[in-house]
Amino acid sequence: MKAIPTVKKFMTYVPKSIGFDQSLEHASEFMKKLHMRHLPVLNGGKLVGILTDRDINLVLSFKDVDPSTTKVEEAYTPDPYITSPNTPLNEVVAHMAEKKYGCALVVDNEKLVGIFTEIDAYKALSELLETRLKQ
């Protein structure tokens, strides 16, 4: 029986991120340009949360919100799901499914090293089905 791979095998390395003091307009344009739905938020190089396209849309739905002056810090989710690169893939996926998280931020020595999204999970499932179950 083969060992369960760790999340580092399937995560996206060196993910794009945004500063907490950037505007929501900038964040939205950045995410659209890169076709992203999850963006780690940093403050002075330290991970402080996650900003999603849903967070942006929610805040912008409020009356009198100006995306050019409203900052990321007013919309992001603090305390995102964080895991180690060496966490077994099944543990990460199970936790994401249980909590209905769209991603896990991968941190090593207090430094953001990767992101594991639902899309990465689909790719992992596809690869594992092809290599381990195909007859």
JOQUITA-V638122 format. One line per field, one symbol per residue. phi: phi as a letter, one per 30 degrees, with the letter a starting at -180 (. if undefined). psi: psi as a letter, one per 40 degrees, with the letter a starting at -180 (. if undefined). burial: b if it has 9 or more other C-alpha atoms within 8 Angstrom, else e. A space follows every 10 residues. Layout:
phi: ???
psi: ???
burial: ???
This chain:
phi: .ddddddddc dddhddbbdd cddddddddd dddchccbbd ccbiicdblb ccddeddddd dddiccddcd ceddbdcdhd dcbcdcdeed ddddddddci ddabccbbhi cdcabbcedd ddddeedddd dccdc
psi: hiihiiddde ihigiiiiid eiiddddddd dddefiehhi hihfehheah hiddddddde eiifhhdeeh ideedihifi hhiidehhdd ddddddddef ieihhhhhfe hheihhiddd dddddddddd ddeh.
burial: eeeeebbeeb bbeebeebbb ebbbbbbbee beeeeeebbb bbbeeebbbb bbbebbeebb eeeebebbeb bbeebbbeeb eebbbebbbe ebbebbeeee bebbbbbbee ebbbbbbeeb bebbeeebbe eeeee
